[in-house]
Amino acid sequence: MKQKNVQRLVIAALFCALICAATAALPIPLGNGGYANLGDTLIAVCSFFVGPLWGFLAAGLGSSLADLFLSYGIYAPVTFIIKGTMALIYILIFRRFAKTKAAIPMALVASVVAEAVMVGGYFAFECILYSPAGALSGIPGNLIQAAVGIACSTVLVSLFSHNKYLMKHSSANLGLVL
């Protein structure tokens, strides 16, 4: 394995652990039996640094492990797909504009699109799991989580994108396909 790949793997593993901890350590209970957390913020930051493939894996695995730790095991497989897809979408949108003056607005757009995937993904799953009416009750909580994720990730990635050292070592700058 090339040294860059090993570095990317190690960083992805660290983000996996951080995402899990940020999700499970401070869950904010919502009225529908679910919880909000700060994990989505780290999903955007993770994909910024490790790229689409490793970001997908780290975000999906870290978030799924948190579901297991918090006794939401039935959500773990769906969480893996949803949160991994969020990381993938985030970096694919942001990377196109990372070196332009549109980087900050595109960090916001990337966050909004990624969080829309989260809200829609959990709604679709809960329609199957419960019913469409039951799934509707989860939307307000997911929107709260999305708003926190959008605000925090946009601020952090905007700050990172203005740091020359961090941009040099980010996946947004490396032009990685995976």
HELIX and SHEET records of a PDB file:
HELIX    1   1 GLN A    3  ALA A   24  1                                  22    
HELIX    2   2 GLY A   39  PHE A   69  1                                  31    
HELIX    3   3 GLY A   73  TYR A   75  5                                   3    
HELIX    4   4 ALA A   76  ARG A   95  1                                  20    
HELIX    5   5 ALA A  103  LEU A  129  1                                  27    
HELIX    6   6 PRO A  132  LEU A  136  1                                   5    
HELIX    7   7 ILE A  139  SER A  161  1                                  23    
HELIX    8   8 LYS A  164  LYS A  168  1                                   5    
HELIX    9   9 SER A  171  LEU A  174  1                                   4    
SHEET    1   A 2 ILE A  28  PRO A  29  0                                        
SHEET    2   A 2 TYR A  35  ALA A  36 -1                                        
END                                                                             
